Amino acid sequence: MDYDILVLGGGIGGYVAAIRAAKGGAKVALVEKNHIGGTCLNYGCIPTKSLIRSAEVLDTVKNASDFGVKATGAELDLESVIKRKDNIVKMLTEGVEGLLNANQITIYNSMGNVKDARTVEVKDSSGKSLDLTTNKLIIATGSVTTIPNIPGVDLPGVITSKEVLNITDLPEEVCIVGGGVIGLEFAYILNAFGAKVTVLELLPEILPKAERELVNYLLDSFREKGISILTKAQVNAIEESEPGMNVMFYHNDEEKTLQSGLVLMAVGREPNLAGLDALNLKRNSSKGIIVNSSMETSLPGVYAIGDVTGGVQLAHVATAQGIVAAENALGEEAKFNSNSIPYCIYSKPEMAWVGLTEEEAKEKYGRIKVGRFPFTGSGKAMVYGDTSGLVKMIIDEKYGEIVGLHLIGPEATNMIAEGVLARMLEATVIELAATIHPHPTLSEVLMEAAHMTLDQGIHYI
Ligand code: NAD
């Protein structure tokens, strides 16, 4: 065999799997047809967060007087914003390539066609076909943007989350189709950059799986910024108009038209199965490759991780699954634990959660207790200049275990990590309440929420 382990796809799941496999002593190849880093580094997590950071800085400078700082004439320089984003992406992808090389992983910059469970066909730099043989195969081919079957979806002004990252000429009005995480994050970014944003969501509710109380808080804050969010909105057609486009949709049984200079399609992503036909792997209802908790597919020795499995489409899930797959391919025993996955929305306010919602916890445990602590009770939040939001903690009343933790407010996405650890360790509310948190920090809101859940609140009634 040419390789012990071959990883197909160099995104954040695949390259992490390759590094873990190499660290375990395996001879590893990584096949990537596009850029190392995949969607996350090149067109997803990292570039969007770079744009979000620019939006935050603009907002802070515009409101500098709140901090006693005189700063006038703050305005967006979109070209520089994009240049900064491109530099970050370049530094990170080059850094990852450096790590792969340092771990002696052979990179093939080519489409990989899987011929069977042990053979992947690639093209070498001169275009010649080459069959690579491997003992174990890890499929990490990610996902592709879903393009709905709507007339006009191929008009030049209709774009996806990939193209919007490079937009230098922002129209006055933007329509976002789909109110999921991509739709909401771009609604925040494009609104902060100065566009009038309307989100059209098909379902009756935005983020149906998230904690309602916090979703409502998020939506109120979006509306205050001037972002319109319409639910039960079904787009029928997009037509060219002068200027821009007309988006035709049904809303509350009425046919409506929205004028927009740009339409962003954000209706989901689906598993990327290109090059995998020959394996004939078992698939689930969302077209994803079925895997067990070892990340092994229906074919022994063939693993699949990340978005291609059609499960939770999150970078950190792909990474965790990549490590599990690599360890199993090395002959170790590892299982993927899906009980404590953090979910994050990087808008302002930020929202993040782990574990069950109040409704889910009630259904599972019967007797639960809920504690809330608002950021208005945090000294550090005042100093920081943002007291919006709250923490909602849900415990199982019998054992006091924290079964759900939901945050909305400043740095929520950083602070949820503590909740994830609490869930991993099956921590109780008493343990979190007794954990000394540094003062003053935003992280204290978690300890305070634990106090509130125990009816022993200190900084809130
Ligand atoms: P999504 O599945 O989260 O949301 C898509 C939304 O579009 C849903 O609410 C759906 O009801 C709606 N929709 C579907 N068809 C529609 C139609 N024809 N008209 C109007 N609305 C329609 O998908 P996404 O937002 O595209 O994101 C893709 C994946 O990437 C998700 O799994 C998401 O969690 C992940 N992601 C995560 C982050 C993050 O963690 N911060 C950021 C971006 C993307």
Boltz pocket constraint, residues with backbone or C-beta under 6 A from the ligand:
constraints:
  - pocket:
      binder: B
      contacts: [[A, 148], [A, 177], [A, 178], [A, 179], [A, 180], [A, 181], [A, 182], [A, 183], [A, 185], [A, 200], [A, 201], [A, 202], [A, 203], [A, 205], [A, 207], [A, 233], [A, 234], [A, 235], [A, 266], [A, 267], [A, 268], [A, 269], [A, 311], [A, 312], [A, 313], [A, 314], [A, 343], [A, 344], [A, 345], [A, 346]]
      max_distance: 6.0
